[in-house]
């Protein structure tokens, strides 16, 4: 088994938090949320799973956005 990073697409992120694309857009631009910046490849956004999980565990993560992954 390798230690390769797993990346989440925008669709996966929307499903994870049960939010719209516009909400993700707003979260990205709100500095108080400290939402992880995506990696952009061929004009598509990908979020490293390890960074997303760290953000969820942070005090400003899910507690602030009031969203819980299912």
LODREN-375230 format. One record per residue: residue number from 1; x, y, z of N, C-alpha, C, O, CB in turn. Coordinates in steps of 0.2 Angstrom, whole numbers, plus 5000, padded with zeros to 4 digits. Glycine has a CB too. Layout:
N
@num: NUM	n_c1: X	n_c2: Y	n_c3: Z	ca_c1: X	ca_c2: Y	ca_c3: Z	c_c1: X	c_c2: Y	c_c3: Z	o_c1: X	o_c2: Y	o_c3: Z	cb_c1: X	cb_c2: Y	cb_c3: Z
...
//
This chain:
70
@num: 1	n_c1: 5004	n_c2: 4994	n_c3: 5000	ca_c1: 5000	ca_c2: 5000	ca_c3: 5000	c_c1: 5004	c_c2: 5006	c_c3: 5000	o_c1: 5010	o_c2: 5006	o_c3: 5003	cb_c1: 4995	cb_c2: 5000	cb_c3: 5006
@num: 2	n_c1: 5002	n_c2: 5011	n_c3: 4996	ca_c1: 5006	ca_c2: 5017	ca_c3: 4996	c_c1: 5003	c_c2: 5023	c_c3: 5000	o_c1: 4998	o_c2: 5022	o_c3: 5002	cb_c1: 5007	cb_c2: 5020	cb_c3: 4988
@num: 3	n_c1: 5007	n_c2: 5028	n_c3: 5001	ca_c1: 5005	ca_c2: 5034	ca_c3: 5005	c_c1: 5003	c_c2: 5039	c_c3: 5001	o_c1: 5005	o_c2: 5045	o_c3: 5002	cb_c1: 5011	cb_c2: 5036	cb_c3: 5010
@num: 4	n_c1: 4999	n_c2: 5038	n_c3: 4996	ca_c1: 4997	ca_c2: 5043	ca_c3: 4991	c_c1: 4991	c_c2: 5047	c_c3: 4994	o_c1: 4987	o_c2: 5044	o_c3: 4998	cb_c1: 4995	cb_c2: 5041	cb_c3: 4984
@num: 5	n_c1: 4991	n_c2: 5054	n_c3: 4993	ca_c1: 4986	ca_c2: 5058	ca_c3: 4996	c_c1: 4979	c_c2: 5057	c_c3: 4992	o_c1: 4980	o_c2: 5055	o_c3: 4986	cb_c1: 4988	cb_c2: 5066	cb_c3: 4995
@num: 6	n_c1: 4974	n_c2: 5057	n_c3: 4995	ca_c1: 4967	ca_c2: 5056	ca_c3: 4992	c_c1: 4964	c_c2: 5063	c_c3: 4991	o_c1: 4965	o_c2: 5067	o_c3: 4996	cb_c1: 4962	cb_c2: 5052	cb_c3: 4996
@num: 7	n_c1: 4962	n_c2: 5065	n_c3: 4985	ca_c1: 4959	ca_c2: 5071	ca_c3: 4984	c_c1: 4951	c_c2: 5071	c_c3: 4983	o_c1: 4949	o_c2: 5066	o_c3: 4980	cb_c1: 4962	cb_c2: 5074	cb_c3: 4978
@num: 8	n_c1: 4948	n_c2: 5076	n_c3: 4985	ca_c1: 4941	ca_c2: 5076	ca_c3: 4985	c_c1: 4939	c_c2: 5081	c_c3: 4979	o_c1: 4942	o_c2: 5087	o_c3: 4979	cb_c1: 4937	cb_c2: 5078	cb_c3: 4991
@num: 9	n_c1: 4934	n_c2: 5079	n_c3: 4975	ca_c1: 4932	ca_c2: 5084	ca_c3: 4970	c_c1: 4927	c_c2: 5089	c_c3: 4973	o_c1: 4924	o_c2: 5088	o_c3: 4978	cb_c1: 4929	cb_c2: 5080	cb_c3: 4964
@num: 10	n_c1: 4925	n_c2: 5094	n_c3: 4969	ca_c1: 4919	ca_c2: 5098	ca_c3: 4971	c_c1: 4913	c_c2: 5094	c_c3: 4973	o_c1: 4910	o_c2: 5096	o_c3: 4978	cb_c1: 4918	cb_c2: 5104	cb_c3: 4966
@num: 11	n_c1: 4911	n_c2: 5090	n_c3: 4968	ca_c1: 4905	ca_c2: 5086	ca_c3: 4969	c_c1: 4906	c_c2: 5082	c_c3: 4976	o_c1: 4901	o_c2: 5081	o_c3: 4980	cb_c1: 4904	cb_c2: 5081	cb_c3: 4963
@num: 12	n_c1: 4911	n_c2: 5079	n_c3: 4977	ca_c1: 4912	ca_c2: 5075	ca_c3: 4984	c_c1: 4912	c_c2: 5080	c_c3: 4990	o_c1: 4909	o_c2: 5078	o_c3: 4995	cb_c1: 4919	cb_c2: 5072	cb_c3: 4984
@num: 13	n_c1: 4915	n_c2: 5086	n_c3: 4989	ca_c1: 4914	ca_c2: 5091	ca_c3: 4995	c_c1: 4907	c_c2: 5093	c_c3: 4996	o_c1: 4905	o_c2: 5093	o_c3: 5002	cb_c1: 4919	cb_c2: 5097	cb_c3: 4993
@num: 14	n_c1: 4903	n_c2: 5094	n_c3: 4991	ca_c1: 4896	ca_c2: 5096	ca_c3: 4991	c_c1: 4892	c_c2: 5091	c_c3: 4995	o_c1: 4888	o_c2: 5092	o_c3: 4999	cb_c1: 4893	cb_c2: 5098	cb_c3: 4984
@num: 15	n_c1: 4894	n_c2: 5084	n_c3: 4993	ca_c1: 4890	ca_c2: 5079	ca_c3: 4996	c_c1: 4892	c_c2: 5078	c_c3: 5003	o_c1: 4888	o_c2: 5076	o_c3: 5007	cb_c1: 4891	cb_c2: 5072	cb_c3: 4992
@num: 16	n_c1: 4899	n_c2: 5079	n_c3: 5004	ca_c1: 4901	ca_c2: 5078	ca_c3: 5011	c_c1: 4898	c_c2: 5082	c_c3: 5016	o_c1: 4896	o_c2: 5080	o_c3: 5022	cb_c1: 4909	cb_c2: 5079	cb_c3: 5011
@num: 17	n_c1: 4897	n_c2: 5088	n_c3: 5014	ca_c1: 4894	ca_c2: 5093	ca_c3: 5019	c_c1: 4887	c_c2: 5095	c_c3: 5017	o_c1: 4883	o_c2: 5099	o_c3: 5021	cb_c1: 4898	cb_c2: 5100	cb_c3: 5018
@num: 18	n_c1: 4884	n_c2: 5092	n_c3: 5012	ca_c1: 4877	ca_c2: 5093	ca_c3: 5010	c_c1: 4876	c_c2: 5100	c_c3: 5009	o_c1: 4871	o_c2: 5103	o_c3: 5011	cb_c1: 4872	cb_c2: 5090	cb_c3: 5015
@num: 19	n_c1: 4880	n_c2: 5103	n_c3: 5005	ca_c1: 4879	ca_c2: 5110	ca_c3: 5003	c_c1: 4880	c_c2: 5111	c_c3: 4996	o_c1: 4881	o_c2: 5107	o_c3: 4992	cb_c1: 4885	cb_c2: 5115	cb_c3: 5007
@num: 20	n_c1: 4878	n_c2: 5117	n_c3: 4993	ca_c1: 4878	ca_c2: 5119	ca_c3: 4986	c_c1: 4885	c_c2: 5121	c_c3: 4984	o_c1: 4889	o_c2: 5123	o_c3: 4988	cb_c1: 4873	cb_c2: 5124	cb_c3: 4985
@num: 21	n_c1: 4886	n_c2: 5122	n_c3: 4978	ca_c1: 4892	ca_c2: 5124	ca_c3: 4975	c_c1: 4893	c_c2: 5132	c_c3: 4977	o_c1: 4899	o_c2: 5134	o_c3: 4979	cb_c1: 4892	cb_c2: 5124	cb_c3: 4968
@num: 22	n_c1: 4888	n_c2: 5135	n_c3: 4978	ca_c1: 4889	ca_c2: 5142	ca_c3: 4980	c_c1: 4891	c_c2: 5143	c_c3: 4987	o_c1: 4895	o_c2: 5147	o_c3: 4989	cb_c1: 4882	cb_c2: 5146	cb_c3: 4979
@num: 23	n_c1: 4889	n_c2: 5138	n_c3: 4992	ca_c1: 4891	ca_c2: 5138	ca_c3: 4998	c_c1: 4899	c_c2: 5137	c_c3: 4999	o_c1: 4902	o_c2: 5140	o_c3: 5003	cb_c1: 4887	cb_c2: 5133	cb_c3: 5003
@num: 24	n_c1: 4901	n_c2: 5132	n_c3: 4995	ca_c1: 4908	ca_c2: 5130	ca_c3: 4995	c_c1: 4912	c_c2: 5137	c_c3: 4992	o_c1: 4917	o_c2: 5138	o_c3: 4995	cb_c1: 4910	cb_c2: 5125	cb_c3: 4990
@num: 25	n_c1: 4909	n_c2: 5140	n_c3: 4988	ca_c1: 4912	ca_c2: 5146	ca_c3: 4985	c_c1: 4913	c_c2: 5151	c_c3: 4991	o_c1: 4918	o_c2: 5155	o_c3: 4991	cb_c1: 4908	cb_c2: 5149	cb_c3: 4979
@num: 26	n_c1: 4908	n_c2: 5152	n_c3: 4994	ca_c1: 4908	ca_c2: 5157	ca_c3: 5000	c_c1: 4912	c_c2: 5155	c_c3: 5006	o_c1: 4916	o_c2: 5159	o_c3: 5008	cb_c1: 4900	cb_c2: 5158	cb_c3: 5003
@num: 27	n_c1: 4912	n_c2: 5149	n_c3: 5007	ca_c1: 4917	ca_c2: 5146	ca_c3: 5012	c_c1: 4924	c_c2: 5147	c_c3: 5010	o_c1: 4928	o_c2: 5149	o_c3: 5014	cb_c1: 4916	cb_c2: 5139	cb_c3: 5013
@num: 28	n_c1: 4926	n_c2: 5147	n_c3: 5004	ca_c1: 4933	ca_c2: 5148	ca_c3: 5001	c_c1: 4935	c_c2: 5155	c_c3: 5002	o_c1: 4941	o_c2: 5157	o_c3: 5004	cb_c1: 4933	cb_c2: 5146	cb_c3: 4994
@num: 29	n_c1: 4930	n_c2: 5160	n_c3: 5002	ca_c1: 4932	ca_c2: 5167	ca_c3: 5002	c_c1: 4931	c_c2: 5170	c_c3: 5009	o_c1: 4932	o_c2: 5176	o_c3: 5010	cb_c1: 4927	cb_c2: 5170	cb_c3: 4997
@num: 30	n_c1: 4928	n_c2: 5166	n_c3: 5014	ca_c1: 4927	ca_c2: 5169	ca_c3: 5020	c_c1: 4934	c_c2: 5167	c_c3: 5025	o_c1: 4934	o_c2: 5162	o_c3: 5027	cb_c1: 4921	cb_c2: 5166	cb_c3: 5024
@num: 31	n_c1: 4938	n_c2: 5172	n_c3: 5026	ca_c1: 4944	ca_c2: 5171	ca_c3: 5030	c_c1: 4943	c_c2: 5168	c_c3: 5037	o_c1: 4947	o_c2: 5165	o_c3: 5039	cb_c1: 4948	cb_c2: 5177	cb_c3: 5030
@num: 32	n_c1: 4937	n_c2: 5170	n_c3: 5040	ca_c1: 4936	ca_c2: 5168	ca_c3: 5047	c_c1: 4935	c_c2: 5161	c_c3: 5047	o_c1: 4936	o_c2: 5158	o_c3: 5053	cb_c1: 4930	cb_c2: 5172	cb_c3: 5049
@num: 33	n_c1: 4933	n_c2: 5157	n_c3: 5042	ca_c1: 4932	ca_c2: 5150	ca_c3: 5042	c_c1: 4938	c_c2: 5146	c_c3: 5041	o_c1: 4938	o_c2: 5140	o_c3: 5043	cb_c1: 4927	cb_c2: 5148	cb_c3: 5037
@num: 34	n_c1: 4943	n_c2: 5149	n_c3: 5039	ca_c1: 4950	ca_c2: 5146	ca_c3: 5037	c_c1: 4949	c_c2: 5139	c_c3: 5033	o_c1: 4952	o_c2: 5134	o_c3: 5034	cb_c1: 4953	cb_c2: 5144	cb_c3: 5044
@num: 35	n_c1: 4944	n_c2: 5140	n_c3: 5028	ca_c1: 4942	ca_c2: 5134	ca_c3: 5024	c_c1: 4948	c_c2: 5132	c_c3: 5020	o_c1: 4952	o_c2: 5137	o_c3: 5017	cb_c1: 4936	cb_c2: 5135	cb_c3: 5020
@num: 36	n_c1: 4950	n_c2: 5126	n_c3: 5019	ca_c1: 4956	ca_c2: 5124	ca_c3: 5015	c_c1: 4956	c_c2: 5126	c_c3: 5008	o_c1: 4950	o_c2: 5126	o_c3: 5005	cb_c1: 4957	cb_c2: 5116	cb_c3: 5016
@num: 37	n_c1: 4961	n_c2: 5128	n_c3: 5006	ca_c1: 4962	ca_c2: 5130	ca_c3: 4999	c_c1: 4962	c_c2: 5124	c_c3: 4994	o_c1: 4966	o_c2: 5119	o_c3: 4996	cb_c1: 4968	cb_c2: 5135	cb_c3: 4997
@num: 38	n_c1: 4959	n_c2: 5124	n_c3: 4989	ca_c1: 4959	ca_c2: 5118	ca_c3: 4984	c_c1: 4966	c_c2: 5118	c_c3: 4980	o_c1: 4969	o_c2: 5124	o_c3: 4979	cb_c1: 4953	cb_c2: 5118	cb_c3: 4980
@num: 39	n_c1: 4968	n_c2: 5113	n_c3: 4978	ca_c1: 4973	ca_c2: 5112	ca_c3: 4972	c_c1: 4969	c_c2: 5112	c_c3: 4966	o_c1: 4964	o_c2: 5109	o_c3: 4965	cb_c1: 4977	cb_c2: 5105	cb_c3: 4973
@num: 40	n_c1: 4972	n_c2: 5117	n_c3: 4961	ca_c1: 4968	ca_c2: 5117	ca_c3: 4955	c_c1: 4972	c_c2: 5114	c_c3: 4950	o_c1: 4978	o_c2: 5115	o_c3: 4948	cb_c1: 4967	cb_c2: 5125	cb_c3: 4953
@num: 41	n_c1: 4969	n_c2: 5109	n_c3: 4946	ca_c1: 4972	ca_c2: 5105	ca_c3: 4941	c_c1: 4967	c_c2: 5106	c_c3: 4935	o_c1: 4962	o_c2: 5104	o_c3: 4935	cb_c1: 4973	cb_c2: 5098	cb_c3: 4943
@num: 42	n_c1: 4970	n_c2: 5108	n_c3: 4929	ca_c1: 4966	ca_c2: 5109	ca_c3: 4923	c_c1: 4959	c_c2: 5113	c_c3: 4925	o_c1: 4954	o_c2: 5111	o_c3: 4922	cb_c1: 4964	cb_c2: 5102	cb_c3: 4920
@num: 43	n_c1: 4960	n_c2: 5118	n_c3: 4928	ca_c1: 4954	ca_c2: 5122	ca_c3: 4930	c_c1: 4949	c_c2: 5119	c_c3: 4935	o_c1: 4943	o_c2: 5121	o_c3: 4935	cb_c1: 4951	cb_c2: 5125	cb_c3: 4924
@num: 44	n_c1: 4950	n_c2: 5113	n_c3: 4938	ca_c1: 4946	ca_c2: 5110	ca_c3: 4942	c_c1: 4949	c_c2: 5110	c_c3: 4949	o_c1: 4955	o_c2: 5110	o_c3: 4950	cb_c1: 4945	cb_c2: 5102	cb_c3: 4940
@num: 45	n_c1: 4945	n_c2: 5110	n_c3: 4954	ca_c1: 4947	ca_c2: 5111	ca_c3: 4961	c_c1: 4947	c_c2: 5104	c_c3: 4964	o_c1: 4942	o_c2: 5100	o_c3: 4964	cb_c1: 4943	cb_c2: 5116	cb_c3: 4965
@num: 46	n_c1: 4952	n_c2: 5102	n_c3: 4968	ca_c1: 4953	ca_c2: 5096	ca_c3: 4972	c_c1: 4955	c_c2: 5098	c_c3: 4979	o_c1: 4960	o_c2: 5102	o_c3: 4980	cb_c1: 4957	cb_c2: 5091	cb_c3: 4968
@num: 47	n_c1: 4952	n_c2: 5095	n_c3: 4984	ca_c1: 4954	ca_c2: 5096	ca_c3: 4991	c_c1: 4958	c_c2: 5090	c_c3: 4994	o_c1: 4955	o_c2: 5085	o_c3: 4993	cb_c1: 4948	cb_c2: 5098	cb_c3: 4995
@num: 48	n_c1: 4964	n_c2: 5091	n_c3: 4996	ca_c1: 4967	ca_c2: 5085	ca_c3: 5000	c_c1: 4963	c_c2: 5083	c_c3: 5006	o_c1: 4961	o_c2: 5087	o_c3: 5010	cb_c1: 4974	cb_c2: 5087	cb_c3: 5002
@num: 49	n_c1: 4961	n_c2: 5076	n_c3: 5006	ca_c1: 4957	ca_c2: 5074	ca_c3: 5011	c_c1: 4960	c_c2: 5075	c_c3: 5018	o_c1: 4957	o_c2: 5077	o_c3: 5023	cb_c1: 4956	cb_c2: 5066	cb_c3: 5010
@num: 50	n_c1: 4967	n_c2: 5074	n_c3: 5019	ca_c1: 4970	ca_c2: 5075	ca_c3: 5025	c_c1: 4969	c_c2: 5082	c_c3: 5028	o_c1: 4968	o_c2: 5083	o_c3: 5034	cb_c1: 4978	cb_c2: 5074	cb_c3: 5025
@num: 51	n_c1: 4969	n_c2: 5087	n_c3: 5023	ca_c1: 4968	ca_c2: 5094	ca_c3: 5025	c_c1: 4961	c_c2: 5096	c_c3: 5027	o_c1: 4960	o_c2: 5099	o_c3: 5032	cb_c1: 4970	cb_c2: 5099	cb_c3: 5019
@num: 52	n_c1: 4956	n_c2: 5092	n_c3: 5023	ca_c1: 4949	ca_c2: 5093	ca_c3: 5025	c_c1: 4948	c_c2: 5090	c_c3: 5032	o_c1: 4944	o_c2: 5094	o_c3: 5036	cb_c1: 4945	cb_c2: 5090	cb_c3: 5019
@num: 53	n_c1: 4950	n_c2: 5085	n_c3: 5033	ca_c1: 4949	ca_c2: 5081	ca_c3: 5040	c_c1: 4952	c_c2: 5086	c_c3: 5045	o_c1: 4949	o_c2: 5086	o_c3: 5051	cb_c1: 4952	cb_c2: 5074	cb_c3: 5040
@num: 54	n_c1: 4958	n_c2: 5088	n_c3: 5044	ca_c1: 4961	ca_c2: 5093	ca_c3: 5049	c_c1: 4957	c_c2: 5099	c_c3: 5050	o_c1: 4956	o_c2: 5101	o_c3: 5056	cb_c1: 4968	cb_c2: 5095	cb_c3: 5047
@num: 55	n_c1: 4954	n_c2: 5102	n_c3: 5045	ca_c1: 4950	ca_c2: 5108	ca_c3: 5046	c_c1: 4943	c_c2: 5106	c_c3: 5049	o_c1: 4941	o_c2: 5110	o_c3: 5054	cb_c1: 4948	cb_c2: 5110	cb_c3: 5039
@num: 56	n_c1: 4941	n_c2: 5100	n_c3: 5048	ca_c1: 4935	ca_c2: 5098	ca_c3: 5052	c_c1: 4936	c_c2: 5098	c_c3: 5059	o_c1: 4931	o_c2: 5099	o_c3: 5063	cb_c1: 4932	cb_c2: 5091	cb_c3: 5049
@num: 57	n_c1: 4942	n_c2: 5095	n_c3: 5061	ca_c1: 4943	ca_c2: 5095	ca_c3: 5068	c_c1: 4945	c_c2: 5101	c_c3: 5072	o_c1: 4945	o_c2: 5102	o_c3: 5078	cb_c1: 4949	cb_c2: 5090	cb_c3: 5069
@num: 58	n_c1: 4946	n_c2: 5106	n_c3: 5068	ca_c1: 4948	ca_c2: 5113	ca_c3: 5071	c_c1: 4942	c_c2: 5116	c_c3: 5074	o_c1: 4937	o_c2: 5115	o_c3: 5072	cb_c1: 4952	cb_c2: 5117	cb_c3: 5065
@num: 59	n_c1: 4944	n_c2: 5121	n_c3: 5078	ca_c1: 4938	ca_c2: 5125	ca_c3: 5081	c_c1: 4934	c_c2: 5129	c_c3: 5076	o_c1: 4928	o_c2: 5130	o_c3: 5077	cb_c1: 4941	cb_c2: 5129	cb_c3: 5087
@num: 60	n_c1: 4937	n_c2: 5131	n_c3: 5071	ca_c1: 4934	ca_c2: 5135	ca_c3: 5066	c_c1: 4931	c_c2: 5131	c_c3: 5061	o_c1: 4927	o_c2: 5134	o_c3: 5056	cb_c1: 4938	cb_c2: 5141	cb_c3: 5063
@num: 61	n_c1: 4932	n_c2: 5125	n_c3: 5061	ca_c1: 4930	ca_c2: 5120	ca_c3: 5055	c_c1: 4922	c_c2: 5120	c_c3: 5055	o_c1: 4919	o_c2: 5124	o_c3: 5055	cb_c1: 4933	cb_c2: 5114	cb_c3: 5056
@num: 62	n_c1: 4920	n_c2: 5113	n_c3: 5057	ca_c1: 4913	ca_c2: 5112	ca_c3: 5056	c_c1: 4909	c_c2: 5115	c_c3: 5062	o_c1: 4903	o_c2: 5117	o_c3: 5061	cb_c1: 4912	cb_c2: 5105	cb_c3: 5057
@num: 63	n_c1: 4912	n_c2: 5117	n_c3: 5067	ca_c1: 4908	ca_c2: 5120	ca_c3: 5073	c_c1: 4906	c_c2: 5127	c_c3: 5070	o_c1: 4900	o_c2: 5129	o_c3: 5072	cb_c1: 4913	cb_c2: 5121	cb_c3: 5079
@num: 64	n_c1: 4910	n_c2: 5130	n_c3: 5066	ca_c1: 4908	ca_c2: 5137	ca_c3: 5064	c_c1: 4903	c_c2: 5137	c_c3: 5058	o_c1: 4898	o_c2: 5141	o_c3: 5058	cb_c1: 4914	cb_c2: 5141	cb_c3: 5062
@num: 65	n_c1: 4904	n_c2: 5132	n_c3: 5054	ca_c1: 4899	ca_c2: 5131	ca_c3: 5048	c_c1: 4893	c_c2: 5128	c_c3: 5049	o_c1: 4888	o_c2: 5128	o_c3: 5045	cb_c1: 4903	cb_c2: 5128	cb_c3: 5042
@num: 66	n_c1: 4893	n_c2: 5124	n_c3: 5055	ca_c1: 4887	ca_c2: 5121	ca_c3: 5057	c_c1: 4885	c_c2: 5115	c_c3: 5053	o_c1: 4879	o_c2: 5113	o_c3: 5052	cb_c1: 4881	cb_c2: 5125	cb_c3: 5058
@num: 67	n_c1: 4890	n_c2: 5112	n_c3: 5049	ca_c1: 4888	ca_c2: 5106	ca_c3: 5045	c_c1: 4892	c_c2: 5100	c_c3: 5048	o_c1: 4898	o_c2: 5101	o_c3: 5050	cb_c1: 4891	cb_c2: 5108	cb_c3: 5038
@num: 68	n_c1: 4889	n_c2: 5095	n_c3: 5047	ca_c1: 4892	ca_c2: 5088	ca_c3: 5049	c_c1: 4893	c_c2: 5083	c_c3: 5044	o_c1: 4888	o_c2: 5083	o_c3: 5040	cb_c1: 4888	cb_c2: 5085	cb_c3: 5055
@num: 69	n_c1: 4898	n_c2: 5080	n_c3: 5043	ca_c1: 4899	ca_c2: 5075	ca_c3: 5037	c_c1: 4895	c_c2: 5069	c_c3: 5040	o_c1: 4894	o_c2: 5068	o_c3: 5046	cb_c1: 4906	cb_c2: 5073	cb_c3: 5036
@num: 70	n_c1: 4892	n_c2: 5066	n_c3: 5035	ca_c1: 4888	ca_c2: 5060	ca_c3: 5036	c_c1: 4892	c_c2: 5053	c_c3: 5035	o_c1: 4889	o_c2: 5048	o_c3: 5036	cb_c1: 4881	cb_c2: 5060	cb_c3: 5033
//
